[in-house]
Amino acid sequence: MSKPEKFKITHKGESEECIECQDKEFCDEVCIHFDAVAKAKSKMPELDTLFSLAELFKMFGDTTRIRIMCALFENELCVCDLAEILGMGQSAVSHQLRLLRTANLVKVRREGKSSFYSLDDEHIQKIYTMGLEHILEERK
């Protein structure tokens, strides 16, 4: 860790290093606990995995996509059904379904000229439910 010249390093022990900062607007003391840092680093997934996780959460960052997923909790639906439920045009719903399908959150089943969409697996509803519980908990 490189430190600007205004820092004075004091060693408090083998597992921690504290830095006194001369710039009082910045901080009084920064203390690095190496054991805790090493443990956190060892438990952190690879950067590529974290990127994929962030992309997954982006899919949950749009109200329309959330509404589509919520509608699919009960049963599979075609684009016409989803457009009616959401009060949107079929092309707008199809666009969101394509994004959800690309992210492996929904899957499609074709039957004749119709395409029926459903959640890809039970994890999607669990993620939604946990997020909803968290939001409702904050409102209490």
C-alpha positions as CSV (number, residue, x, y, z in Angstrom):
1,M,0.0,0.0,0.0
2,S,1.6,3.3,-1.0
3,K,1.1,6.2,1.3
4,P,1.4,9.9,0.6
5,E,4.2,11.8,2.4
6,K,1.7,13.2,5.0
7,F,1.3,9.8,6.6
8,K,3.2,8.5,9.6
9,I,3.1,4.7,9.9
10,T,3.0,3.2,13.3
11,H,3.0,-0.6,13.8
12,K,0.7,-1.8,16.6
13,G,1.2,-5.5,16.0
14,E,1.9,-8.2,13.5
15,S,-1.7,-8.3,12.3
16,E,-2.4,-4.6,12.1
17,E,-0.8,-1.4,10.8
18,C,-2.1,2.0,11.7
19,I,-1.4,5.2,9.8
20,E,-1.7,8.6,11.4
21,C,-2.8,11.2,8.9
22,Q,-1.5,14.8,9.2
23,D,-4.5,16.0,7.1
24,K,-7.2,16.2,9.7
25,E,-9.9,16.9,7.2
26,F,-9.2,13.5,5.7
27,C,-9.0,11.3,8.7
28,D,-7.4,10.9,12.2
29,E,-6.1,7.3,11.7
30,V,-6.5,4.6,9.2
31,C,-6.0,1.2,10.7
32,I,-5.5,-1.9,8.5
33,H,-6.2,-5.2,10.1
34,F,-4.3,-7.6,7.9
35,D,-6.0,-10.8,9.3
36,A,-9.5,-9.4,8.5
37,V,-8.3,-8.1,5.1
38,A,-6.8,-11.5,4.2
39,K,-9.9,-13.4,5.2
40,A,-12.2,-11.1,3.2
41,K,-9.9,-11.4,0.1
42,S,-9.9,-15.2,0.4
43,K,-13.7,-15.4,0.5
44,M,-14.2,-13.0,-2.4
45,P,-15.1,-14.6,-5.8
46,E,-13.1,-14.0,-8.9
47,L,-13.6,-10.7,-10.7
48,D,-15.3,-12.4,-13.7
49,T,-17.8,-14.0,-11.3
50,L,-18.5,-10.7,-9.6
51,F,-19.0,-9.0,-13.0
52,S,-21.6,-11.7,-13.9
53,L,-23.4,-11.2,-10.6
54,A,-23.5,-7.4,-11.2
55,E,-25.0,-8.1,-14.7
56,L,-27.6,-10.4,-13.0
57,F,-28.6,-7.6,-10.6
58,K,-28.9,-5.1,-13.5
59,M,-31.7,-7.3,-14.8
60,F,-33.5,-6.7,-11.6
61,G,-32.9,-3.0,-11.9
62,D,-35.8,-2.3,-14.3
63,T,-39.4,-2.1,-13.1
64,T,-40.8,-3.6,-16.3
65,R,-38.5,-6.7,-16.1
66,I,-39.4,-7.1,-12.4
67,R,-43.1,-7.0,-13.3
68,I,-42.6,-9.6,-16.0
69,M,-40.8,-11.9,-13.6
70,C,-43.5,-11.4,-11.0
71,A,-46.2,-12.3,-13.6
72,L,-44.3,-15.5,-14.4
73,F,-44.3,-16.7,-10.8
74,E,-47.7,-18.2,-11.2
75,N,-47.4,-19.9,-14.6
76,E,-46.0,-19.5,-18.1
77,L,-47.4,-16.8,-20.2
78,C,-47.2,-15.7,-23.8
79,V,-46.2,-12.2,-25.0
80,C,-49.9,-11.3,-25.6
81,D,-50.7,-12.3,-22.0
82,L,-47.8,-10.3,-20.6
83,A,-48.6,-7.3,-22.7
84,E,-52.2,-7.3,-21.3
85,I,-51.0,-7.7,-17.7
86,L,-48.5,-4.9,-18.0
87,G,-50.6,-2.6,-20.2
88,M,-47.8,-2.4,-22.7
89,G,-47.2,-3.1,-26.4
90,Q,-46.1,-6.6,-27.4
91,S,-42.9,-5.2,-29.0
92,A,-41.8,-3.5,-25.8
93,V,-42.6,-6.7,-23.8
94,S,-40.7,-8.8,-26.4
95,H,-37.7,-6.6,-26.0
96,Q,-37.6,-7.0,-22.3
97,L,-38.1,-10.8,-22.6
98,R,-35.2,-11.0,-25.0
99,L,-33.0,-9.3,-22.3
100,L,-34.3,-11.6,-19.6
101,R,-33.7,-14.7,-21.9
102,T,-30.2,-13.6,-22.7
103,A,-29.5,-13.3,-18.9
104,N,-30.9,-16.8,-18.4
105,L,-33.7,-15.5,-16.2
106,V,-36.6,-16.7,-18.4
107,K,-36.9,-19.5,-20.9
108,V,-39.2,-19.9,-23.9
109,R,-41.3,-22.9,-25.0
110,R,-42.8,-22.8,-28.5
111,E,-46.2,-24.3,-29.2
112,G,-47.4,-23.8,-32.7
113,K,-47.3,-20.1,-33.5
114,S,-47.2,-19.1,-29.8
115,S,-44.2,-18.7,-27.5
116,F,-44.7,-19.2,-23.8
117,Y,-42.3,-17.8,-21.3
118,S,-41.5,-19.0,-17.8
119,L,-38.8,-18.4,-15.2
120,D,-35.6,-20.3,-15.9
121,D,-35.4,-21.8,-12.4
122,E,-36.5,-21.3,-8.8
123,H,-33.6,-19.0,-8.0
124,I,-35.2,-16.0,-9.7
125,Q,-38.2,-16.1,-7.5
126,K,-36.0,-16.5,-4.4
127,I,-33.9,-13.4,-5.4
128,Y,-37.1,-11.4,-6.0
129,T,-38.6,-12.6,-2.7
130,M,-35.5,-11.8,-0.7
131,G,-35.3,-8.3,-2.3
132,L,-39.0,-7.6,-1.6
133,E,-38.7,-8.8,2.0
134,H,-35.7,-6.4,2.4
135,I,-37.6,-3.5,1.0
136,L,-40.7,-4.2,3.1
137,E,-38.5,-4.6,6.2
138,E,-37.0,-1.1,5.6
139,R,-40.5,0.5,5.5
140,K,-41.4,-0.7,9.0
